[in-house]
Amino acid sequence: MRKVRVGLLLMCLIFVMSSCKGENRQNTLIVGITEQFSGYFMPSEGFMNTVCDDTIRKLLHDGGIVTIDAFGEIKINDTNIKSYTRTEHENNDVTYTFEINDFSWSDGTPVTADDYLFAILLSASPQYQAAGAVDSTGEGLIGYWDYYQGEQKYFAGLKKLSDTSFSLTVDHNELPYYWELTFVSIVPYPMHALIQENETLVFDEHGIAFQGDMEAAVETFIGEYNDKLTPSYGPYVLENYESGQVTLKRNENYMGDANGNKPSIEKIIVKEVSDETAMQALINKEIDVLEPVMEKNTIDQGKKAVKEGKLQAVD
């Protein structure tokens, strides 16, 4: 009996089919979900954030500066970050300086310091909030509120050191704080795919600012991210999204996780299924995995199928 586990929605009861037919679909795994997608798969939780959406994001974007390990400890993600230093100043401000690893977006463009800094500038911008986003990225850093409220063009707590290094300074008024690393929990955005050719970041002693049309960048980020199949850097790339179905293909430029592991499944299709038909679709081998399962009737059907040897349940 085969177990299938792809890191999807692991907090709920999962049923998998007992046969190996899914392996014959040209290395494609089909996952059925009983929730609906919101359709926001960009690397941001500023909008609707269902479990399904978050799962897709994790497969596309693979985390950022900070990660949570298997023991629940918040730590620096050494898959993305090559090295870092923590410097405490006389006024108790704390500066984190990061050197990023050498890795690329799915289109082959190198990930740079600008991608991390731009992610903060966009997420904390008044234009992003005006579009309806609820995002705390950058909160706790020096100059956040002045930038967030549109009082300053420059974000004072950000500094670019090179194409692969930058620093973020945490405001001493936010410290001490047990989860201090959450202040620098930043995920890079593919700046090259979201802005116009003549737009860029500018920096001086006041911090860093975006020289360009931020409103247009926000519109692209929100409204065209999926349609344009915007580059990602995680184990998978968005190939298609329509009619309640997401198709992901393996990212050939993925550098691997902390242990160098890369995905073996070529394609993952995640599709919405109804509670009424989900279990039968699994038994009929129309899907390989069903998750999450929360409705009592569906769970009862699954338990019966498990007893009959047709399915396997995975906690």
C-alpha positions as a Markdown table, in Angstrom:
| # | Residue | x | y | z |
|---|---|---|---|---|
| 1 | Met | 0.0 | 0.0 | 0.0 |
| 2 | Arg | 1.4 | 3.4 | -1.0 |
| 3 | Lys | 1.6 | 6.5 | 1.1 |
| 4 | Val | 1.5 | 9.8 | -0.6 |
| 5 | Arg | 2.6 | 12.9 | 1.3 |
| 6 | Val | 3.5 | 16.2 | -0.4 |
| 7 | Gly | 3.3 | 18.6 | 2.5 |
| 8 | Leu | -0.2 | 19.8 | 1.7 |
| 9 | Leu | -2.6 | 20.7 | 4.5 |
| 10 | Leu | -1.2 | 18.4 | 7.1 |
| 11 | Met | -3.3 | 19.6 | 10.0 |
| 12 | Cys | -6.4 | 17.7 | 8.9 |
| 13 | Leu | -7.2 | 14.0 | 8.3 |
| 14 | Ile | -6.0 | 12.9 | 4.8 |
| 15 | Phe | -7.1 | 10.0 | 2.7 |
| 16 | Val | -4.9 | 8.5 | 0.0 |
| 17 | Met | -5.8 | 5.8 | -2.5 |
| 18 | Ser | -4.5 | 2.3 | -2.0 |
| 19 | Ser | -3.4 | 1.6 | -5.5 |
| 20 | Cys | -0.4 | 2.9 | -7.4 |
| 21 | Lys | -2.4 | 4.2 | -10.4 |
| 22 | Gly | -1.4 | 7.8 | -9.7 |
| 23 | Glu | 2.2 | 7.0 | -10.5 |
| 24 | Asn | 1.2 | 6.2 | -14.1 |
| 25 | Arg | -0.2 | 9.7 | -14.8 |
| 26 | Gln | 3.1 | 10.8 | -16.3 |
| 27 | Asn | 4.6 | 11.5 | -12.9 |
| 28 | Thr | 1.6 | 13.7 | -11.9 |
| 29 | Leu | 0.0 | 13.8 | -8.5 |
| 30 | Ile | -3.7 | 14.9 | -8.4 |
| 31 | Val | -4.8 | 16.3 | -5.0 |
| 32 | Gly | -8.5 | 17.0 | -4.2 |
| 33 | Ile | -9.4 | 19.7 | -1.8 |
| 34 | Thr | -12.8 | 20.4 | -0.2 |
| 35 | Glu | -12.1 | 24.1 | 0.3 |
| 36 | Gln | -12.1 | 26.9 | -2.3 |
| 37 | Phe | -9.1 | 28.8 | -3.5 |
| 38 | Ser | -9.1 | 32.6 | -3.1 |
| 39 | Gly | -6.7 | 32.8 | -6.0 |
| 40 | Tyr | -4.0 | 34.9 | -4.2 |
| 41 | Phe | -0.8 | 32.9 | -4.7 |
| 42 | Met | 1.7 | 35.7 | -4.6 |
| 43 | Pro | 4.2 | 35.6 | -1.8 |
| 44 | Ser | 2.1 | 37.7 | 0.6 |
| 45 | Glu | -0.6 | 37.1 | 3.1 |
| 46 | Gly | -2.1 | 40.5 | 2.6 |
| 47 | Phe | -5.3 | 39.2 | 1.3 |
| 48 | Met | -7.5 | 36.2 | 1.8 |
| 49 | Asn | -5.4 | 33.4 | 3.3 |
| 50 | Thr | -7.1 | 30.0 | 3.2 |
| 51 | Val | -5.2 | 26.9 | 4.1 |
| 52 | Cys | -5.3 | 25.9 | 0.4 |
| 53 | Asp | -3.9 | 29.2 | -0.7 |
| 54 | Asp | -1.1 | 29.0 | 1.9 |
| 55 | Thr | -0.2 | 25.5 | 0.8 |
| 56 | Ile | 0.2 | 26.7 | -2.8 |
| 57 | Arg | 2.3 | 29.6 | -1.7 |
| 58 | Lys | 4.7 | 27.4 | 0.2 |
| 59 | Leu | 5.2 | 25.2 | -2.8 |
| 60 | Leu | 5.9 | 28.2 | -5.0 |
| 61 | His | 7.9 | 30.5 | -2.7 |
| 62 | Asp | 9.7 | 28.2 | -0.2 |
| 63 | Gly | 10.0 | 30.7 | 2.7 |
| 64 | Gly | 12.2 | 33.7 | 3.2 |
| 65 | Ile | 14.7 | 35.0 | 5.7 |
| 66 | Val | 13.1 | 33.3 | 8.7 |
| 67 | Thr | 11.8 | 29.8 | 9.1 |
| 68 | Ile | 10.2 | 27.6 | 11.8 |
| 69 | Asp | 11.9 | 24.2 | 12.3 |
| 70 | Ala | 10.3 | 20.9 | 13.1 |
| 71 | Phe | 10.5 | 21.7 | 16.8 |
| 72 | Gly | 8.7 | 25.1 | 16.4 |
| 73 | Glu | 11.8 | 27.2 | 16.9 |
| 74 | Ile | 12.0 | 30.4 | 14.9 |
| 75 | Lys | 15.4 | 30.6 | 13.2 |
| 76 | Ile | 17.3 | 32.1 | 10.2 |
| 77 | Asn | 16.6 | 30.1 | 7.0 |
| 78 | Asp | 20.0 | 29.0 | 5.9 |
| 79 | Thr | 18.5 | 27.7 | 2.6 |
| 80 | Asn | 18.1 | 31.4 | 1.6 |
| 81 | Ile | 20.6 | 33.2 | 3.8 |
| 82 | Lys | 24.3 | 32.5 | 3.5 |
| 83 | Ser | 25.3 | 34.4 | 6.6 |
| 84 | Tyr | 24.1 | 37.1 | 9.0 |
| 85 | Thr | 25.2 | 39.2 | 11.9 |
| 86 | Arg | 23.2 | 40.8 | 14.7 |
| 87 | Thr | 24.5 | 44.2 | 16.0 |
| 88 | Glu | 23.0 | 45.9 | 19.1 |
| 89 | His | 23.6 | 49.7 | 19.1 |
| 90 | Glu | 24.0 | 52.1 | 22.0 |
| 91 | Asn | 20.4 | 53.2 | 21.8 |
| 92 | Asn | 19.4 | 49.5 | 21.8 |
| 93 | Asp | 18.3 | 49.5 | 18.2 |
| 94 | Val | 19.3 | 46.1 | 16.6 |
| 95 | Thr | 20.6 | 45.7 | 13.1 |
| 96 | Tyr | 20.5 | 42.5 | 11.2 |
| 97 | Thr | 22.9 | 42.2 | 8.2 |
| 98 | Phe | 22.3 | 39.5 | 5.7 |
| 99 | Glu | 24.3 | 37.9 | 2.9 |
| 100 | Ile | 21.9 | 35.9 | 0.7 |
| 101 | Asn | 22.7 | 32.6 | -1.0 |
| 102 | Asp | 23.2 | 32.3 | -4.8 |
| 103 | Phe | 19.9 | 31.2 | -6.2 |
| 104 | Ser | 17.5 | 32.1 | -9.0 |
| 105 | Trp | 13.9 | 32.8 | -9.8 |
| 106 | Ser | 12.2 | 30.1 | -11.9 |
| 107 | Asp | 12.9 | 32.2 | -15.0 |
| 108 | Gly | 16.6 | 32.1 | -14.3 |
| 109 | Thr | 16.9 | 35.7 | -13.0 |
| 110 | Pro | 19.2 | 35.8 | -9.9 |
| 111 | Val | 17.5 | 36.6 | -6.6 |
| 112 | Thr | 19.1 | 39.8 | -5.3 |
| 113 | Ala | 19.0 | 42.1 | -2.3 |
| 114 | Asp | 16.7 | 44.4 | -4.2 |
| 115 | Asp | 14.0 | 41.6 | -4.2 |
| 116 | Tyr | 14.0 | 41.5 | -0.4 |
| 117 | Leu | 14.1 | 45.3 | 0.0 |
| 118 | Phe | 11.4 | 45.8 | -2.6 |
| 119 | Ala | 9.2 | 43.3 | -0.9 |
| 120 | Ile | 9.2 | 45.5 | 2.2 |
| 121 | Leu | 8.6 | 48.7 | 0.3 |
| 122 | Leu | 5.7 | 47.3 | -1.6 |
| 123 | Ser | 4.1 | 45.5 | 1.4 |
| 124 | Ala | 4.4 | 48.5 | 3.7 |
| 125 | Ser | 3.4 | 51.0 | 1.1 |
| 126 | Pro | 0.3 | 53.2 | 1.4 |
| 127 | Gln | -0.7 | 52.0 | -2.0 |
| 128 | Tyr | -0.8 | 48.4 | -0.9 |
| 129 | Gln | -3.0 | 49.3 | 2.1 |
| 130 | Ala | -5.2 | 51.4 | -0.1 |
| 131 | Ala | -5.8 | 48.3 | -2.3 |
| 132 | Gly | -7.2 | 46.5 | 0.7 |
| 133 | Ala | -4.2 | 44.6 | 1.9 |
| 134 | Val | -3.6 | 43.8 | 5.5 |
| 135 | Asp | 0.1 | 43.1 | 5.8 |
| 136 | Ser | 2.5 | 43.7 | 8.7 |
| 137 | Thr | 5.7 | 43.2 | 6.7 |
| 138 | Gly | 8.3 | 45.7 | 7.9 |
| 139 | Glu | 6.5 | 46.5 | 11.1 |
| 140 | Gly | 9.0 | 47.0 | 13.9 |
| 141 | Leu | 11.7 | 48.3 | 11.7 |
| 142 | Ile | 13.0 | 51.9 | 12.0 |
| 143 | Gly | 10.9 | 54.3 | 10.0 |
| 144 | Tyr | 8.0 | 51.8 | 9.4 |
| 145 | Trp | 5.2 | 54.0 | 10.5 |
| 146 | Asp | 6.4 | 57.1 | 8.7 |
| 147 | Tyr | 6.6 | 55.1 | 5.5 |
| 148 | Tyr | 3.4 | 53.2 | 6.0 |
| 149 | Gln | 1.4 | 56.3 | 6.6 |
| 150 | Gly | 2.9 | 58.1 | 3.6 |
| 151 | Glu | 4.8 | 60.7 | 5.6 |
| 152 | Gln | 8.2 | 59.7 | 4.3 |
| 153 | Lys | 9.2 | 58.4 | 0.8 |
| 154 | Tyr | 12.2 | 56.7 | 2.3 |
| 155 | Phe | 12.1 | 53.7 | 4.6 |
| 156 | Ala | 14.8 | 54.5 | 7.2 |
| 157 | Gly | 15.5 | 51.1 | 8.6 |
| 158 | Leu | 16.5 | 49.5 | 5.2 |
| 159 | Lys | 20.0 | 49.6 | 3.8 |
| 160 | Lys | 21.5 | 48.0 | 0.7 |
| 161 | Leu | 25.1 | 47.0 | 1.0 |
| 162 | Ser | 25.6 | 45.1 | -2.3 |
| 163 | Asp | 23.6 | 43.1 | -4.8 |
| 164 | Thr | 23.7 | 40.2 | -2.4 |
| 165 | Ser | 23.7 | 41.9 | 1.0 |
| 166 | Phe | 21.5 | 44.3 | 3.0 |
| 167 | Ser | 20.6 | 45.2 | 6.5 |
| 168 | Leu | 17.4 | 45.8 | 8.5 |
| 169 | Thr | 17.3 | 47.7 | 11.7 |
| 170 | Val | 14.8 | 46.9 | 14.4 |
| 171 | Asp | 13.4 | 49.9 | 16.5 |
| 172 | His | 14.5 | 49.7 | 20.1 |
| 173 | Asn | 11.0 | 50.6 | 21.1 |
| 174 | Glu | 9.9 | 47.2 | 20.0 |
| 175 | Leu | 12.6 | 45.4 | 22.1 |
| 176 | Pro | 13.2 | 43.3 | 24.0 |
| 177 | Tyr | 10.9 | 40.8 | 22.3 |
| 178 | Tyr | 11.1 | 37.0 | 22.5 |
| 179 | Trp | 10.2 | 36.6 | 18.8 |
| 180 | Glu | 12.6 | 39.3 | 17.7 |
| 181 | Leu | 13.4 | 37.4 | 14.4 |
| 182 | Thr | 9.8 | 37.9 | 13.2 |
| 183 | Phe | 10.6 | 41.6 | 12.6 |
| 184 | Val | 13.0 | 40.5 | 9.8 |
| 185 | Ser | 10.8 | 37.7 | 8.5 |
| 186 | Ile | 10.9 | 38.9 | 4.8 |
| 187 | Val | 10.1 | 36.9 | 1.7 |
| 188 | Pro | 11.6 | 38.2 | -1.6 |
| 189 | Tyr | 9.4 | 39.5 | -4.4 |
| 190 | Pro | 10.4 | 39.2 | -8.1 |
| 191 | Met | 11.0 | 42.9 | -8.6 |
| 192 | His | 12.1 | 42.5 | -12.2 |
| 193 | Ala | 8.7 | 41.0 | -13.1 |
| 194 | Leu | 6.6 | 43.6 | -11.3 |
| 195 | Ile | 8.1 | 47.0 | -12.3 |
| 196 | Gln | 8.8 | 48.9 | -15.5 |
| 197 | Glu | 12.3 | 48.9 | -17.1 |
| 198 | Asn | 13.2 | 52.4 | -15.9 |
| 199 | Glu | 12.1 | 51.9 | -12.3 |
| 200 | Thr | 14.5 | 51.1 | -9.5 |
| 201 | Leu | 15.4 | 51.5 | -5.8 |
| 202 | Val | 17.2 | 54.5 | -4.6 |
| 203 | Phe | 19.0 | 54.9 | -1.3 |
| 204 | Asp | 21.0 | 57.4 | 0.7 |
| 205 | Glu | 21.4 | 58.3 | 4.4 |
| 206 | His | 17.6 | 58.5 | 4.7 |
| 207 | Gly | 17.1 | 54.9 | 3.8 |
| 208 | Ile | 15.7 | 53.3 | 0.7 |
| 209 | Ala | 12.8 | 54.4 | -1.6 |
| 210 | Phe | 11.2 | 53.1 | -4.7 |
| 211 | Gln | 11.7 | 55.3 | -7.7 |
| 212 | Gly | 8.7 | 54.5 | -9.9 |
| 213 | Asp | 5.0 | 54.0 | -9.9 |
| 214 | Met | 4.2 | 52.0 | -6.8 |
| 215 | Glu | 0.5 | 52.0 | -7.5 |
| 216 | Ala | 1.1 | 50.3 | -10.8 |
| 217 | Ala | 3.5 | 47.8 | -9.2 |
| 218 | Val | 0.8 | 47.0 | -6.6 |
| 219 | Glu | -1.8 | 46.5 | -9.3 |
| 220 | Thr | 0.5 | 44.1 | -11.1 |
| 221 | Phe | 1.3 | 42.2 | -7.9 |
| 222 | Ile | -2.4 | 41.8 | -7.0 |
| 223 | Gly | -4.2 | 41.6 | -10.3 |
| 224 | Glu | -1.8 | 40.0 | -12.7 |
| 225 | Tyr | 0.4 | 37.8 | -10.6 |
| 226 | Asn | -1.3 | 34.5 | -11.5 |
| 227 | Asp | -2.2 | 35.5 | -15.1 |
| 228 | Lys | 1.4 | 36.4 | -15.9 |
| 229 | Leu | 2.7 | 33.2 | -14.2 |
| 230 | Thr | 5.1 | 35.4 | -12.3 |
| 231 | Pro | 8.4 | 33.7 | -11.4 |
| 232 | Ser | 8.8 | 31.9 | -8.1 |
| 233 | Tyr | 11.8 | 30.3 | -6.4 |
| 234 | Gly | 10.3 | 27.4 | -4.5 |
| 235 | Pro | 10.1 | 23.7 | -5.6 |
| 236 | Tyr | 7.2 | 24.3 | -8.0 |
| 237 | Val | 6.1 | 26.9 | -10.5 |
| 238 | Leu | 2.5 | 28.0 | -11.3 |
| 239 | Glu | 1.7 | 26.6 | -14.7 |
| 240 | Asn | -2.1 | 27.3 | -14.7 |
| 241 | Tyr | -4.9 | 28.4 | -12.5 |
| 242 | Glu | -8.5 | 28.4 | -13.7 |
| 243 | Ser | -11.9 | 26.9 | -12.8 |
| 244 | Gly | -11.0 | 25.9 | -9.3 |
| 245 | Gln | -7.9 | 24.0 | -10.3 |
| 246 | Val | -4.2 | 24.9 | -9.8 |
| 247 | Thr | -1.5 | 23.2 | -11.9 |
| 248 | Leu | 2.1 | 23.3 | -10.6 |
| 249 | Lys | 5.1 | 22.0 | -12.4 |
| 250 | Arg | 8.5 | 21.3 | -11.0 |
| 251 | Asn | 10.9 | 24.3 | -10.9 |
| 252 | Glu | 14.0 | 23.2 | -12.6 |
| 253 | Asn | 15.9 | 26.1 | -11.1 |
| 254 | Tyr | 15.1 | 25.2 | -7.5 |
| 255 | Met | 18.2 | 24.9 | -5.5 |
| 256 | Gly | 16.8 | 22.4 | -3.1 |
| 257 | Asp | 15.9 | 22.5 | 0.6 |
| 258 | Ala | 18.4 | 22.7 | 3.5 |
| 259 | Asn | 19.4 | 19.1 | 2.8 |
| 260 | Gly | 19.6 | 19.5 | -0.9 |
| 261 | Asn | 16.4 | 17.7 | -1.6 |
| 262 | Lys | 14.4 | 18.5 | -4.7 |
| 263 | Pro | 10.9 | 17.4 | -5.7 |
| 264 | Ser | 10.6 | 14.1 | -7.5 |
| 265 | Ile | 7.0 | 14.6 | -8.7 |
| 266 | Glu | 7.0 | 16.4 | -12.1 |
| 267 | Lys | 3.5 | 18.0 | -11.8 |
| 268 | Ile | 1.0 | 18.5 | -9.1 |
| 269 | Ile | -2.7 | 19.3 | -9.8 |
| 270 | Val | -4.7 | 20.6 | -6.9 |
| 271 | Lys | -8.5 | 20.7 | -7.7 |
| 272 | Glu | -11.6 | 21.7 | -5.8 |
| 273 | Val | -14.0 | 18.8 | -5.1 |
| 274 | Ser | -17.3 | 18.9 | -3.3 |
| 275 | Asp | -17.8 | 17.1 | 0.1 |
| 276 | Glu | -20.6 | 15.0 | -1.5 |
| 277 | Thr | -18.4 | 13.6 | -4.4 |
| 278 | Ala | -14.9 | 13.8 | -2.9 |
| 279 | Met | -14.7 | 10.3 | -1.4 |
| 280 | Gln | -16.1 | 8.6 | -4.4 |
| 281 | Ala | -13.6 | 10.5 | -6.7 |
| 282 | Leu | -10.8 | 9.1 | -4.5 |
| 283 | Ile | -12.2 | 5.6 | -4.6 |
| 284 | Asn | -12.6 | 5.8 | -8.4 |
| 285 | Lys | -9.0 | 7.0 | -8.6 |
| 286 | Glu | -9.9 | 10.3 | -10.2 |
| 287 | Ile | -7.7 | 11.9 | -7.6 |
| 288 | Asp | -4.7 | 10.5 | -5.7 |
| 289 | Val | -5.0 | 12.4 | -2.4 |
| 290 | Leu | -8.0 | 14.0 | -0.6 |
| 291 | Glu | -7.3 | 16.7 | 1.9 |
| 292 | Pro | -8.4 | 18.4 | 4.1 |
| 293 | Val | -11.3 | 16.2 | 5.3 |
| 294 | Met | -13.4 | 17.9 | 8.0 |
| 295 | Glu | -17.1 | 17.0 | 7.2 |
| 296 | Lys | -18.4 | 14.1 | 9.4 |
| 297 | Asn | -20.2 | 12.3 | 6.5 |
| 298 | Thr | -17.1 | 12.5 | 4.3 |
| 299 | Ile | -14.9 | 11.2 | 7.1 |
| 300 | Asp | -17.3 | 8.3 | 7.8 |
| 301 | Gln | -17.3 | 7.4 | 4.2 |
| 302 | Gly | -13.5 | 7.4 | 4.3 |
| 303 | Lys | -13.3 | 5.3 | 7.4 |
| 304 | Lys | -15.6 | 2.7 | 5.8 |
| 305 | Ala | -13.4 | 2.6 | 2.7 |
| 306 | Val | -10.3 | 2.2 | 4.8 |
| 307 | Lys | -11.8 | -0.8 | 6.6 |
| 308 | Glu | -12.6 | -2.3 | 3.2 |
| 309 | Gly | -9.0 | -1.8 | 2.1 |
| 310 | Lys | -9.8 | 0.7 | -0.6 |
| 311 | Leu | -8.2 | 3.7 | 1.0 |
| 312 | Gln | -5.5 | 4.6 | 3.5 |
| 313 | Ala | -5.9 | 7.4 | 6.1 |
| 314 | Val | -2.9 | 9.5 | 7.0 |
| 315 | Asp | -2.9 | 11.6 | 10.2 |
